[in-house]
Amino acid sequence: MTAAAPPAEALYPTRSGAGSFLGRQLYQRFEAPVVVLGIAPTGVEVAAAAAKSMSCAFDVIVGAHVRLDDIGVIGAVAEDGDAVMDPDFAPRFGMMDALNEAIDRARRAIKSERLLFRGQRQLRAVSGANVVIVEGQLTSPWKVLAAADVVQTMGASRVGIAAPVSTQQVQERIRARKFEFISPSVLLDDKGHAHPFGDPEDPSAERLRSIVVARQAA
C-alpha cells in the first residue's frame, strides 16, 4: 500500500499575515490616496489586512465568473460593469443565447453577493485615487480584470492588481491588459498552490469571516 503524500506546507501562516506582507510591498509602490478593494469573498481578509498595514481606505468589490456548462469559466463580470471575456473563447454558431444567459446568471449572483457583503451601500468612491484590486490566490484572471475595468470607469487614476499567490499564466494575462501586477509568490502550476494559507480550510467559515470584515468597512 502506497503511503499518502504529506499535505503541502502553507506558503503563508494566515490570510491576514499574507495581506500584511502584501501591504508592505504595495506601500512602496502606490502613493496616497490609495484604496484597496478585496474581491469577495476570497480576497476580503487579505485585502483588509493589506489596507490596515498601509493605513489606507478599504472596501469590497463583487464579481462573478461567467460559466458555460460544457466549457467552464470563459470570463467574468464585476459590479455593474461590462463582461470581460477570455479572448481565446470563440462562441460557436447558436451559442449566443447560452452565453447571454450565463452573463445574466453572473449578474444575478453579483446582486445577491452585494447584499451580503455591502448591504445597500454603494462601492466606495475611487475617483482620483490609486486603486489596488486584491485577491487571495489568483488562478483565474477574469474577476480581477473585470473589477479593474470597473474602477477605471469610476475614475481611478492608477489601477493595480495584487495577490499573495498567483500563477504564471494569470500574471501573463493581466500584464497583457497593461495593468500593474504585484504577487510575491508566482507559481508555474496553473492550478495554484494546494494550501496557500495556514488558516483552517473551511470555505463556509472563510465566507462568514469575509462578510463580517466587509460589513465593518462600512
Secondary structure, 3 states (H helix, E strand, C coil): CCCCCCCCCCCECCHHHHHHHHHHHHHCCCCCCEEEEEECCCCHHHHHHHHHHHCCEEEEECEEEEEECCCEEEEEEECCCCCEECCCCCCCCCCHHHHHHHHHHHHHHHHHHHHHHHCCCCCCCCCCCEEEEECCEECCCHHHHHHHHHHHHCCCCEEEEECCEEEHHHHHHHHHCCCEEECCEEECCCCCCCCCECCCCCHHHHHHHHHHHHHHCC
